[in-house]
């Protein structure tokens, strides 16, 4: 029997209301069941596994674990000892770590941090499905289609790829919840309470990772722009509300960080703002197995950068031309009709997709190329957000929602079943492929997430090794690892020991000792220079030691990977034990200024101090060379013999200057023809000494035939050089 609308029958109305949420309940139950089946190991023991057991993944577990068990407030002490770091720059998910830290005041919570992070990422998928369903229903998509479409949209989310280590970016529900709150707020844009809730959610996202502030502010701005244009550039009070949300969200997030951060020399600009951008191939083509092999080997398409991947799914790809034509025609037809001023901010499907397209255009970097880079001068903080490709996530959700809306609109407007039937078949095929893609993608991104948690769980091998020789961790003030790791300042990055650092994190967790090494984001440039200074010549004063106490350091070294300066430091330390292919030493602070090796003599063959360039602050003297063009020559040297030589120079590093310069080395035959060319950066040779703002670089090269010419050039402009010299192989005095 069909239930008919009868307002006079309250029992019948109540009966209808009781079934209204049944589809959503079924969706929640089925999604929960799938997640339980698919991630069964994690549900049984959330803390038993690490999604990633190295690099950024392990570091991001460590920063949260160490903060919960050892820190409180806004400061993290687990790395960059003795200075520590503001939690917002540690990628330790400050909002969630803060809640876990608060829970730790009631019950011991350190052993549950890994499990909590794991389960939050998994359960976010369930919330994502619910929000996608809600957004589709708000577009008046029928229940059956909303149920079907919410699953592939959720499980093809580009954020699932962040399960590989960027956990604070892996919460797939963040953007869908943001869209739901924005829809709810725009229905009654005068509501202060709803606006405050939207701003609060932006703050929660941002205090998990600051990029969510960038993403949400860009979208709200784009949406306000769309409404303004649709109003034929006429202003009214309604249009003030998106601006207020942008200002309030930025103030709520950025001002507390700025006011509580004592560091004054964080890098103002970072590498990658024109590199880590969205690409059409990353948006419209799939790059999971087996599609990735096909595009690379058969079609010869280069795989876009990881940050550029936000594939919109097969239906979005197939229907993209139709959708763009439909959007253009709709906008054009409405523009031709004179309309009254906008009195509503409601999030319609058309406004949603146009705003999403604008955000995607910004994510490609084209915005900066056509003059938008002026914003970096007006608001330097924008230069901190280098991965514009992450804005593509907003386009993914907005566009895929519109794909479903478009499919239903096309189907619903065809009244004849002679047309509807083939459309139904076509759309069913598209939906089936969409499900298959979501399954393939989920498998591809999660196939390696079950690493046994031996770092924060199980036998404490480092603590046990020290205990066996009668050494108490309290005898030391901090841990220094060699090869050195200093990552995060953007100006100079030393990452030779990044894989050894994976085990050093375990030692820090077991002993409770902080690390002197740093692997974080936007780290103070001067503090990074002080860290590198620890392996400088013994005659150079080590500024970082002035802020330490008299206790020795626990030195962890992988001797086979060390450069000569690090080997010399290890030789001054007392060997304690060997654990996991690493060696533990006791290193007194006086060792940094002890000279145990003979003084070395250098036979200078060529030299330039640039004193003829007055007005430039130099390393020694009044002159220095500041490069103003790309590939500008720093020094030339003509060789009379074939030998192994060194090119050494000093370059200045500041928080508002350029990156550690890449040097182009080219040699020419006596007849002027080019012999070979090599580009050397901080990733394939090592800085030597540090004094104040100056870093010394050294390049080893072998001269060609007699009378060959050697040219050293700065690959990019802006670098400052001084005290450049070429000398013969080091001779013992």
C-alpha positions in Angstrom: 0.0 0.0 0.0 1.3 3.4 -0.9 1.5 6.0 1.9 -0.2 9.2 0.9 0.5 12.6 2.3 -2.1 13.2 5.0 -1.4 16.1 7.4 -4.5 15.4 9.4 -3.1 12.0 10.5 -0.3 12.6 13.0 0.4 8.9 13.4 1.0 8.6 9.6 3.3 11.6 9.6 5.3 10.2 12.5 5.5 6.9 10.6 6.9 8.7 7.6 9.5 10.5 9.7 10.7 7.3 11.2 11.7 6.0 7.8 13.3 9.3 6.6 16.7 8.6 8.0 16.7 4.8 7.2 18.9 5.3 4.0 21.5 7.2 5.9 21.5 4.5 8.7 22.0 1.8 6.1 24.8 3.8 4.5 26.5 4.3 7.8 26.1 0.6 8.7 27.4 -0.7 5.3 30.4 1.7 5.3 31.3 0.8 8.8 31.1 -2.9 7.9 33.3 -2.3 4.9 35.9 -0.4 6.9 35.9 -3.1 9.6 36.5 -5.8 7.0 39.1 -3.8 5.0 41.1 -2.5 8.0 40.5 -5.5 10.4 44.1 -5.6 11.6 43.9 -1.9 12.7 40.5 -2.3 14.4 41.8 -5.3 16.4 45.0 -3.5 17.5 45.2 0.2 16.4 48.7 0.8 17.9 50.3 -2.3 16.6 51.0 -0.9 13.2 52.6 2.1 11.6 51.3 3.3 8.2 54.9 4.3 7.4 58.0 3.2 9.2 60.4 5.9 8.0 61.0 9.4 6.6 58.2 11.9 7.2 55.7 9.2 8.3 57.7 8.0 11.3 58.7 11.6 12.1 55.0 12.7 12.2 54.2 9.8 14.6 57.3 10.8 16.7 56.4 14.5 17.1 52.9 13.6 18.3 54.1 10.8 20.7 56.9 12.9 22.2 54.6 15.9 22.7 52.0 13.9 24.5 54.4 12.2 26.9 56.9 15.0 27.5 55.5 18.4 26.5 52.5 20.7 27.0 51.3 24.0 25.8 52.5 25.5 22.5 56.1 24.3 22.6 57.7 21.1 21.3 61.0 20.0 22.8 61.7 16.7 21.1 63.9 18.2 18.3 66.1 21.2 17.7 67.5 21.0 21.2 68.0 23.2 23.2 65.6 25.6 21.4 62.7 23.3 20.6 59.9 24.5 18.2 56.4 25.9 18.1 54.0 23.0 17.7 52.4 24.4 14.6 55.7 23.9 12.7 56.2 20.3 13.8 53.4 18.6 11.9 52.3 16.9 15.1 48.6 17.8 14.5 48.4 20.3 17.4 44.6 20.1 17.8 44.5 16.3 18.2 47.9 16.1 20.0 46.6 18.7 22.4 43.5 16.7 23.2 45.6 13.5 23.7 47.9 15.5 25.9 44.9 16.6 28.0 43.8 13.0 28.2 47.2 12.1 29.4 46.7 14.2 32.6 44.0 11.7 33.5 45.3 8.4 32.2 48.7 7.3 30.7 48.1 8.0 27.0 51.5 7.8 25.4 51.0 4.2 24.3 47.8 5.1 22.5 48.9 8.0 20.4 49.8 5.9 17.3 46.6 4.0 17.5 44.5 7.2 17.9 46.1 8.8 14.8 45.5 5.6 12.8 41.9 5.3 13.8 41.2 9.0 13.2 42.3 8.6 9.6 40.2 5.5 9.1 37.0 6.8 10.8 37.4 10.1 8.8 36.4 8.0 5.7 33.1 7.2 7.4 32.4 10.8 8.1 33.3 11.6 4.5 30.7 9.3 3.2 28.0 10.8 5.4 28.9 14.3 4.4 29.0 13.5 0.7 25.6 11.9 1.0 24.3 15.0 2.8 25.7 17.4 0.2 24.2 15.4 -2.6 20.8 15.3 -0.9 21.1 19.1 -0.5 21.4 19.3 -4.3 18.1 17.4 -4.4 19.7 14.2 -5.7 17.4 11.3 -5.1 18.2 9.0 -2.2 19.2 6.0 -4.3 21.7 8.0 -6.4 23.1 9.8 -3.4 23.7 6.5 -1.7 25.5 5.1 -4.7 27.6 8.1 -5.5 28.8 9.0 -2.0 31.0 5.8 -1.8 33.3 6.2 -4.8 33.7 10.0 -4.2 34.8 9.3 -0.6 37.1 6.4 -1.5 38.8 8.0 -4.5 39.7 11.1 -2.4 43.2 12.4 -3.2 43.8 12.7 0.5 43.9 9.0 1.0 47.3 9.2 -0.7 48.5 11.0 2.4 48.3 7.8 4.3 51.9 7.5 3.2 53.1 9.8 5.9 51.4 13.2 5.8 48.8 12.1 8.4 47.6 15.6 9.3 46.5 16.0 5.6 44.9 12.6 5.4 41.6 13.4 7.1 39.3 13.0 4.1 36.3 14.4 6.0 37.8 17.8 6.6 36.8 19.4 3.3 33.3 17.7 3.1 32.5 18.8 6.6 33.6 22.3 5.7 31.3 22.3 2.7 28.4 21.0 4.7 28.9 23.8 7.3 29.2 26.3 4.5 25.9 25.2 2.9 24.2 25.3 6.3 25.6 28.8 7.0 24.7 30.2 3.5 21.1 29.1 3.9 20.9 31.8 6.6 23.9 34.0 6.0 22.9 36.5 8.7 23.3 33.8 11.4 26.3 34.7 13.6 26.1 31.3 15.3 26.4 29.4 12.0 29.2 31.6 10.8 31.1 31.1 14.1 30.7 27.4 13.8 32.2 27.5 10.2 35.1 29.6 11.5 35.6 27.2 14.4 35.8 24.3 12.0 38.3 26.1 9.8 40.3 26.6 13.0 40.2 22.9 13.9 41.3 22.0 10.4 44.1 24.6 10.5 45.4 23.6 13.9 45.7 20.1 12.4 47.6 21.4 9.4 47.9 25.1 8.3 47.3 24.2 4.7 43.6 23.7 5.5 43.4 27.5 6.3 44.9 28.2 2.9 42.4 25.8 1.2 39.3 27.0 3.0 40.1 30.7 2.7 40.8 30.3 -1.1 37.5 28.6 -1.6 35.4 31.1 0.5 37.1 33.9 -1.4 36.4 32.2 -4.8 32.8 31.6 -3.8 32.3 35.2 -2.7 33.8 36.3 -6.1 31.3 34.1 -7.9 28.4 35.6 -6.1 29.7 39.1 -6.7 30.1 38.5 -10.5 26.7 36.9 -10.7 25.4 40.1 -9.1 26.9 42.0 -12.1 29.6 43.4 -9.8 27.1 45.2 -7.7 27.7 45.2 -3.9 25.2 44.5 -1.2 25.3 43.6 2.5 25.1 39.8 1.7 28.4 39.9 -0.1 30.1 41.1 3.1 29.7 37.8 4.8 32.3 35.7 2.9 34.8 38.5 3.5 34.1 38.4 7.2 34.6 34.6 7.3 37.9 35.0 5.5 39.1 37.7 7.9 37.8 36.0 11.1 39.2 32.6 10.1 42.6 34.1 9.3 42.7 36.1 12.5 41.6 33.2 14.7 44.3 30.9 13.2 47.2 33.1 12.2 47.2 35.7 15.0 47.6 33.3 17.9 50.5 31.6 16.1 52.2 34.9 15.3 51.8 36.2 18.8 53.1 33.1 20.5 56.0 32.5 18.1 59.3 34.0 19.4 61.3 33.0 16.2 61.9 36.0 14.0 63.9 34.5 11.1 61.7 31.8 9.6 62.2 31.6 5.9 59.9 34.1 4.1 59.7 32.2 0.8 60.0 28.5 0.2 61.0 26.3 -2.7 58.2 24.8 -4.9 55.6 27.5 -5.3 55.9 27.2 -9.0 56.7 23.5 -8.9 54.2 21.7 -6.7 51.2 22.8 -8.6 48.1 21.1 -10.2 48.5 19.6 -13.6 45.8 18.6 -16.1 47.3 15.1 -16.3 47.1 14.8 -12.5 43.5 16.0 -12.3 42.0 14.2 -15.3 44.1 11.0 -15.5 44.4 8.1 -13.0 47.9 7.2 -11.7 47.3 4.1 -9.7 48.1 0.6 -11.0 47.7 -0.5 -13.7 46.8 2.9 -15.3 50.2 4.4 -14.3 52.2 2.0 -16.4 49.9 2.5 -19.4 50.3 6.3 -19.4 54.0 6.2 -18.9 55.0 3.4 -21.3 52.3 3.5 -24.0 51.1 7.1 -24.1 54.5 8.5 -23.0 53.0 11.0 -20.5 55.2 12.0 -17.7 53.8 11.3 -14.3 53.0 14.6 -12.5 54.5 15.5 -9.2 52.9 13.9 -6.2 51.3 17.2 -5.1 49.6 17.4 -8.5 47.5 14.2 -8.2 43.8 14.7 -7.5 42.1 12.5 -10.1 38.4 13.2 -10.5 37.2 9.8 -11.6 36.1 8.2 -14.8 32.6 9.8 -14.9 34.3 13.2 -14.4 36.8 12.5 -17.1 34.2 11.3 -19.7 31.7 14.0 -19.0 34.1 16.9 -18.5 33.6 18.5 -21.9 29.8 18.2 -21.6 29.9 19.7 -18.1 32.1 22.6 -19.1 29.8 23.4 -22.1 26.8 23.1 -19.8 28.3 25.4 -17.2 29.3 28.0 -19.8 25.9 28.0 -21.4 24.2 28.3 -18.1 26.4 31.2 -17.0 26.0 32.9 -20.4 22.2 32.5 -20.5 21.8 33.9 -17.0 24.2 36.8 -17.6 22.1 37.9 -20.6 19.1 38.3 -18.4 19.0 41.4 -16.3 18.7 40.3 -12.7 18.0 42.1 -9.4 20.7 42.3 -6.8 21.6 39.0 -5.1 19.7 38.5 -1.9 21.0 35.0 -1.1 24.4 33.3 -0.6 22.9 29.8 -1.0 25.4 27.2 -2.2 23.9 26.1 -5.5 25.5 23.4 -7.6 26.5 25.9 -10.3 28.1 28.3 -7.8 29.9 25.4 -6.2 31.4 24.1 -9.4 32.5 27.5 -10.7 34.1 28.4 -7.4 35.9 25.0 -7.5 37.1 25.7 -11.0 38.5 29.0 -9.9 40.4 27.4 -7.1 41.8 24.8 -9.5 43.1 27.5 -11.8 44.8 29.1 -8.8 46.3 25.6 -7.9 48.0 25.4 -11.3 50.1 28.4 -10.6 48.7 30.3 -13.6 47.4 32.9 -11.2 50.9 33.9 -10.2 52.2 33.9 -13.8 49.6 36.5 -14.8 50.5 38.9 -12.0 49.0 37.3 -8.9 52.6 37.1 -7.5 52.1 40.7 -6.3 50.1 39.2 -3.5 53.3 37.6 -2.2 54.7 41.1 -1.7 51.6 42.4 0.0 51.0 39.3 2.1 54.4 37.5 2.5 52.8 34.8 4.6 51.3 33.4 1.4 54.8 32.4 0.4 54.8 29.8 3.1 52.2 27.7 1.2 54.3 26.3 -1.5 52.2 23.2 -2.5 49.5 24.9 -4.6 48.5 21.5 -5.9 46.7 20.8 -2.6 44.1 23.3 -3.6 43.1 20.7 -6.2 41.5 18.7 -3.4 38.8 21.4 -3.1 38.2 21.1 -6.8 38.0 17.3 -6.5 35.1 17.4 -4.1 33.3 20.3 -5.7 33.6 18.9 -9.2 32.7 15.3 -8.4 29.6 16.5 -6.5 28.6 18.4 -9.6 29.2 15.4 -11.8 26.5 13.5 -10.0 24.2 16.5 -10.1 24.8 16.8 -13.9 24.1 13.1 -14.5 20.8 13.2 -12.6 19.8 16.5 -14.3 20.4 15.1 -17.8 18.5 11.9 -16.9 15.6 13.6 -15.1 14.9 16.1 -17.9 14.4 13.2 -20.4 10.8 12.2 -20.1 10.8 9.5 -22.7 12.1 6.1 -21.6 13.4 5.6 -25.1 16.0 8.1 -24.1 16.1 7.4 -20.4 16.9 3.7 -20.8 20.1 4.2 -22.8 21.1 7.0 -20.5 20.5 4.7 -17.5 22.7 2.1 -19.0 25.5 4.6 -19.8 25.4 6.1 -16.4 25.3 2.7 -14.7 28.4 1.7 -16.6 30.1 5.0 -15.6 29.1 4.4 -12.0 30.4 0.8 -12.1 33.8 1.9 -13.5 33.8 4.6 -10.7 33.4 1.9 -8.1 36.2 -0.2 -9.7 38.5 2.8 -9.7 37.8 3.6 -6.1 38.6 0.0 -5.2 41.9 0.0 -7.2 42.9 3.3 -5.8 42.2 2.3 -2.2 44.2 -0.9 -2.6 47.1 1.0 -4.3 47.4 3.6 -1.5 46.9 1.3 1.5 48.8 -1.8 0.3 51.9 -1.1 2.5 50.4 0.4 5.6 50.9 -2.5 8.0 54.4 -2.0 9.4 54.8 -3.5 12.8 55.2 -0.8 15.4 58.6 -1.7 16.8 59.5 2.0 17.3 57.0 3.0 20.0 55.9 -0.5 21.1 57.7 -3.6 22.2 61.3 -4.2 23.4 63.2 -1.1 24.3 66.5 -2.0 22.6 68.4 1.3 23.2 67.4 1.6 26.8 68.3 -2.0 27.4 71.7 -1.6 25.7 72.6 1.4 27.9 71.3 -0.5 31.0 73.5 -3.5 30.3 76.6 -1.3 30.5 75.5 0.6 33.5 74.7 3.9 31.8 71.6 5.9 32.8 70.1 8.2 30.1 69.8 10.9 32.7 73.6 11.3 32.4 73.1 13.0 29.0 71.3 16.2 28.1 70.3 15.3 24.5 71.0 13.1 21.4 73.1 14.1 18.5 72.9 12.0 15.4 75.5 11.7 12.7 75.2 11.8 9.7 73.7 15.2 10.5 70.1 15.9 9.7 68.9 19.5 9.5 65.7 19.9 7.5 63.2 22.6 7.5 64.8 26.0 7.2 64.3 25.9 3.4 67.6 27.9 3.0 70.0 25.1 3.7 69.0 21.4 4.1 71.2 18.5 5.2 69.5 15.2 4.9 72.3 12.6 4.6 71.2 10.9 7.8 67.5 10.9 7.2 67.2 7.1 7.2 69.4 6.7 10.3 67.1 9.2 12.0 64.3 6.6 11.8 66.0 4.6 14.5 67.2 7.7 16.4 63.5 8.5 16.9 63.1 5.2 18.7 66.1 6.0 20.9 64.6 9.4 21.8 61.3 7.8 22.6 62.9 5.1 24.9 65.3 7.4 26.7 63.1 10.5 26.8 66.1 12.6 25.6 65.4 15.3 23.0 67.2 15.4 19.6 69.6 18.2 18.6 68.9 17.3 15.0 65.9 18.9 13.3 63.4 17.6 10.7 60.5 20.0 10.8 58.9 22.8 8.8 59.9 26.5 8.4 62.7 26.2 11.0 64.7 29.2 12.1 67.5 29.8 9.6 70.0 30.9 12.3 69.2 27.9 14.4 69.7 25.6 11.4 73.0 27.3 10.7 74.0 26.7 14.4 73.2 23.0 14.0 75.4 22.7 10.9 78.1 24.6 12.8 78.5 21.7 15.2 80.5 19.8 12.5 82.5 22.9 11.5 86.3 23.3 12.1 87.2 23.0 15.9 88.5 26.6 15.8 85.1 28.0 15.0 83.0 28.9 18.0 79.8 26.7 18.3 77.0 29.1 19.2 74.5 26.4 20.0 76.7 25.1 22.8 76.3 28.4 24.7 72.7 27.5 25.4 73.4 23.9 26.7 74.4 22.7 30.1 77.6 20.8 31.0 76.2 17.3 30.5 77.7 15.2 27.6 75.7 14.3 24.5 74.5 10.8 23.6 76.0 10.5 20.1 74.4 8.1 17.6 76.4 7.4 14.5 76.3 5.4 11.3 80.1 5.5 10.8 80.0 4.2 7.2 77.9 7.2 6.1 79.9 10.0 7.7 81.8 12.7 6.0 85.3 13.5 7.3 84.3 16.3 9.7 81.8 13.9 11.3 84.3 11.1 11.5 86.7 13.4 13.3 84.0 14.2 15.9 83.2 10.5 16.5 86.9 9.8 17.1 86.7 12.1 20.1 83.8 10.3 21.7 83.7 7.3 24.0 82.1 4.2 22.4 79.3 2.7 24.5 77.3 0.1 22.5 76.1 -1.0 19.1 72.4 -1.2 18.4 70.5 -1.7 15.1 73.6 -1.1 13.0 74.2 2.2 14.8 76.8 3.0 17.4 76.2 4.9 20.7 78.9 7.2 22.1 79.4 9.6 25.0 80.4 12.9 23.6 81.6 15.7 26.0 81.0 19.3 24.8 84.7 20.1 24.9 85.2 17.7 22.0 83.7 20.2 19.6 86.7 22.4 20.1 89.4 19.8 20.4 91.7 19.3 17.4 93.0 15.7 17.2 93.9 15.8 13.5 97.0 17.6 12.1 96.5 21.1 10.7 96.1 21.0 7.0 97.8 23.1 4.4 96.2 24.2 1.1 98.2 25.2 -1.9 96.2 28.1 -3.4 96.1 28.1 -7.2 93.5 30.9 -7.7 91.9 33.3 -5.4 89.2 36.1 -5.5 88.0 38.2 -2.5 85.9 40.6 -4.6 87.3 43.7 -2.8 86.8 45.6 -6.1 83.1 45.4 -5.5 82.5 48.0 -2.7 79.2 48.4 -1.0 78.5 44.7 -0.7 78.7 43.1 2.8 81.5 40.6 2.5 82.6 37.6 4.6 86.1 39.2 4.9 86.6 42.7 3.8 84.3 45.2 2.2 83.5 43.4 -1.1 81.4 40.5 -2.2 79.9 39.2 -5.4 76.1 39.4 -5.6 74.8 37.5 -8.6 72.2 39.4 -10.6 71.6 37.0 -13.6 71.2 33.3 -14.0 74.4 31.3 -14.8 76.6 34.3 -13.8 80.3 33.3 -13.5 81.7 33.3 -10.0 85.2 32.2 -10.9 87.3 30.9 -13.8 90.5 28.9 -13.5 92.9 27.7 -16.2 94.7 24.4 -15.4 98.3 23.8 -16.4 98.3 20.1 -15.3 95.8 17.3 -14.7 95.1 16.9 -11.0 92.5 16.7 -8.3 91.6 20.1 -7.0 89.0 21.8 -4.8 86.9 24.9 -5.4 85.9 26.5 -2.1 83.7 29.6 -1.4 81.7 31.4 1.2 78.0 32.2 0.6 75.6 34.2 2.8 72.3 32.6 4.1 69.5 34.8 5.5 65.8 34.1 6.1 64.8 36.6 3.4 67.5 35.7 1.0 67.9 32.9 -1.6 68.4 29.2 -1.1 71.8 27.6 -0.7 73.1 28.2 -4.2 73.4 25.5 -6.8 76.8 25.7 -8.6 77.2 24.9 -12.3 80.7 23.5 -13.0 81.9 23.4 -16.6 85.3 22.7 -18.1 86.5 23.5 -21.6 89.1 22.0 -23.9 92.1 24.2 -24.9 90.4 24.7 -28.2 87.3 26.2 -26.5 85.0 23.3 -27.0 82.9 22.1 -23.9 84.2 19.1 -22.1 81.5 18.4 -19.6 79.0 20.2 -17.3 77.8 19.3 -13.9 75.3 21.0 -11.5 76.0 20.6 -7.8 73.6 21.6 -5.1 73.4 21.1 -1.3 71.9 17.6 -2.0 75.0 16.2 -3.7 77.8 18.0 -1.9 78.2 19.1 1.7 78.7 22.6 3.2 81.9 22.7 5.2 82.0 25.5 7.8 79.6 28.1 9.3 80.4 31.5 10.7 77.6 34.0 11.5 75.4 34.1 8.3 78.1 32.6 6.1 78.4 29.0 4.9 81.4 27.6 3.2 80.9 25.2 0.3 83.5 22.9 -1.2 83.5 21.2 -4.6 86.0 18.5 -5.6 86.9 18.3 -9.3 89.5 16.8 -11.6 91.1 19.0 -14.2 91.0 18.0 -17.9 93.9 18.2 -20.3 96.7 20.7 -19.9 95.5 24.3 -20.4 91.9 23.3 -19.9 89.6 26.1 -18.6 87.2 25.6 -15.6 84.2 27.8 -15.0 82.1 27.9 -11.8 78.7 29.7 -12.2 75.7 30.4 -9.9 72.7 28.6 -11.5 70.2 31.1 -10.1 70.6 34.8 -9.4 70.6 36.5 -6.0 73.4 34.6 -4.2 76.2 36.4 -2.4 79.7 34.9 -2.7 83.1 35.8 -1.2 86.6 34.3 -0.5 86.5 32.0 -3.6 89.6 29.9 -4.1 90.9 26.9 -6.0 93.5 24.8 -4.3 95.4 21.6 -4.8 94.6 18.4 -2.9 95.0 18.9 0.9 98.6 18.3 2.0 99.5 17.3 5.6 101.7 19.9 7.2 
